[in-house]
């Protein structure tokens, strides 16, 4: 019987395979490219391509593809076979360094925010040697960046790699001040926790809203939801366990470090969490994970829902981005050690993060802004739209002592005694967990909790890396010329704490009083929706930082703002169209049919006995008839609002119209339809109920 270690990474052209298939010189040159950013030699590329092809063919691959992440939110791939005709009429299997390094997809067919016109089709994909190639099905997938003919980035990988390089450059400057001459590289690492729902394929196929939009646009609450807290960490159902087992196997074959799986809070909701990887690799892996989750679900007669809020009234799904910084010598720069008040290097990097989050809180909010996530942020399941940092009692006390220039008294280590001799005794952590905080310190990393479950983690990490790089640059510029480094370090840390204390909050982020304090007293931003926050991407301070750190060009930045707003508008308009269709062709006719049947019942009863009152039937008939008239009226209002939105040509103005007019009309229609569902016999209702959907997997 094979163990996990026997097949883990078996479908990945990883370091083990490269060592075994490449010559020593070629391997050493490639490692310098990967580890030190050296330029790739074409001879090395040819040798790698030949070895990669032989390995892939031996695994059954017949095709290769440049696998990239355009601005659609999902991945893209165009498959080419390895075959080349031979003179004798047969074929040979070939793959060159040129084919490995560069591909040419149609750039005008992907979102470009005006960078590419329809007739300007040429674009390029470029091999990212820092992320291993892998086999999916019978295709060798080569992770690549994607750019236009003019060189502008049209993907999420390119700015992410730029942001990682920006942070590396500035972090090395700071580390040099502490005498870390042996450090050659600083990388960020991420472990994204992925939440999702599983429902049966049968129920899914009967819900047009789920098929077209990924979420339910109608549906009254079931008799039981998550009130009993019995699903969270509960026993995993056999069908779900079988799915998770197959999912793990597929992920492990691709070298994806799937580690933890459990039931989440809402019925039918689950979570998968991996071990940390370098940020660009973690991003690739998370995109793959979402794709494979959905593919494996289909094999089990299930559908994996990745929308942030597939069901109203129960928890939605997020993706917690656990982020840290580490040197190539193995030092975690966010590890406080046993005496954080004495660990000056840690305090400098901690202060850099605090400054970054305060200065660019709007960019972090923008990085998670989608139509789907707008339903989730601020609910009692996710952080509010206000960005703040939770540090815990120990670090808060350390910073207080530094700011006030008083001795740090230390934090007492409390031993947990559970009152049963046989149970082990252990020290309580000095930092609690705060699930209401958007950005929480959790021991040696920060957990950014605002991401939606379908988000690419690239966007958040681009902004986080870039903002921290900017803070480190400010620190390095100040400290490199210091006459008394120790004194200047002390002043820098104290001043940073004082200047950015407003972003620190250890309390309940769900409390309305906190939102009031955060916005009106502390002056923190509170962008509730995508139209509220997205235009601020182009604010001068944000543009200056992102362009200055060479993460985006001015053209790329403007294009991304345009694309994200377009995506928001298109998403909500598709939802509105779906609601109109479901209400007009499904719900209104169903209610009409039920009221007609009820009228027949009343007539039949009275024909048999004229003294029968039929009070219940008449009352229900009147209520449903009035409700159906109201549904029809709200349907017409929604259609009119949608038409007005379509007539607006400018995307920012269109997004405001959607926020202020279209979505309220959608909510009004839904409210009436959900009332009708409660009063209509189940046999007449055209769509599976929430009870059917949430409790369909046995």
C-alpha positions, 0 to 999 in steps of 0.5 A: 500500500502506497503512503502519502510520502510515496506519491506526494509531488509525483506530478510536479517537476520539482527540485527532486526531479530537476536534480535527477534529470538535469546535469550539475551545471544546468541545475546550478544555473537554474537554481541561481535564476530561481533563488537569486533572480539571475537572468535565464540562459537560453541553453539552460532553458533548452536543457530544462525543456528537454528534461521537462518534456521527457519527464512529462511524457513518462507520466502520460502527458501528451500536451503542454500549456502556459498556465496563467492568471489573467484578470478574470479571477480564474486561470487560463490555459491553451493546450499544444501537443508535444508532437512534431511530424517526422520525415517518415510520416510519423511524429516525434515528441519535442519541446524547446526552450523557446516554447518553455519560455514564451507563449502567445495568447490573444491579449485582447480577449482577456480583461485589459482595462483599455490597454488592448483594443479588440484588433490589438491581439498579441500578448505574451506568457513568460515562464515563471521558474520560481513556481514548479511545472506540474501535470494536470490530466495529460497536460504539462502546466507551466506557470507563467506571467501574462503581459501585453504586446507593449509589456504591460502586466495583464495578470496577477502573477507579475505584480505579485512577483514585483511586490515580493521583489520590492519587499525583498529589496527594502527588507535587506536594507534594514537587515544589513543595519542589524549586521545580517550580512549573510542574508541574501533574500527575504521572502513572504510566506502565505498559508490561505485557509479556504472555506467552501460549501458542498451541496448535491448536484441534483439540487444545484441543477434545479437552482438557476441562480446557483448555476448562473451566479454561484449564490442563491438569489431567493430562499427563505431561512430553513427551520434550522440553520447554524443556531445550535453550533453543532456543525462546526468541528462536528463529525464529517459525514461519510460522503464528505469524508470520501470527497475530502480523501480524494481531494487530498490525494489529488492535491498531494500529487501536485505538491500542495500541502493540504494539512487541515480539514473540518466542518465550518460553522454553517450547515454544508460548510467546510474548510481546508488549510495548507502549510505555508509556502512562498507567496507566489507558489501559495497563490498558484496552489490556491488557484489550483486548489479551488479548481480541483475542489470543484472537479473532485466534487463532480465525481462525488455527485456534489457541487463545491460552492466558492461564492462568499455568500451562497446562502442568506442568513447563514455564514458566508465563506472567507479565505484567511491569508496567514502572512509572514516574512522570513530570510533565506537563512531561516529566520522568521522576521515576525517571530517575537522570541521569548523576550519581544521587548528586547528583540529590536529587529522584530520590533522594527519589522512589526512597526513596519507592518503597523505603519503599512496597514495604517497608511494603506488600509484603503488598499487592503480593503480594495484588495478584497473588494468584489460584489460577492464579498460585499455581502459578507464583510461586516456581518457577524461572521467576518471582519468589518469593512474597517481595517484594524490590527489585533496584537494581543495583550503581550505585544500591546503591553510591550508597545505601551511601555516603549511609547511611554518610556516605562519599564516593561513588566513582562507577561506572566505565563499562566499554566492551564490546570484542567482539574483532572490529574490525568490531563496534561498541564500546559502554558497558556498562550500569551496572545488570544485569537480575535476572529473579529479582527481584520488583521490579527497577530497570531504568534509569528504571523499576521492573519488577514481575514477579509478575503472572500472565498473565491478571491485570488490571494494575489491581490491582497499580497500584492498590496500587503507586500508593497505597503510593507516595502514602503514602510521599510524603505522609509525606515532604511532611508532614515536609519542608514545615515544615523550617527547613533543607530541604537538611539535612532532605532529607539526613536523610530519605534516609539514614534511609529507606535505613537503615530499609528496607534489608531490602527491598533484595536484588541476588542470586539470588531463586531461592536457598533460602538467600535465602528463609531469610534474607528470612523469618527474618533480615530479617522479610519476608513469604512468603505462598505461596498466595492463602489465605495472603495475601488476609485481610491486605488487611484488616490495620489498616495496609493498611486505614488507608492505602488508606482514608486515600488515598481509594482504597477505602471500608471497605465496598469493601475488605471486599467485594474481600477477599470477592470475591477469596477467592470467586474462588479457591475457585470456580476450584479447585472447578471444577478439582476437578470437571473432574478428577473427570469426566475421571478417571471418564469418560476415564482409568479406562475407558481404562486398563481397556480397555487392560488388558483388551486386554493380557489378551486378548493374553496369553491369545492368546499362551498359546493359541498356545504355552503355553511363552510367558512373556508377562513384559512383558505380565503385568508391565505388566498388573499395574502398570496394574491396581494403578495404576487401582485407586489412581486409583479410590481417589484419585478417591473421596478427591477427591470426598469432599474436594470435598463437605466443602469445599462444606459450609463456609459461610464463604469464608475457612475454605473457602479454607483447606480447599481449600489444605490438603485439596482441592489435595493430593488433586488432586495425588495423583490427577494423579500417578497418572493421569500415571503411567498415561499413560506406561504406556498405549498412545497409541491408548487414552489419551483425551486429547492428550498434552503432546507433541501440545499443545506441538508442534502448531503448525507 
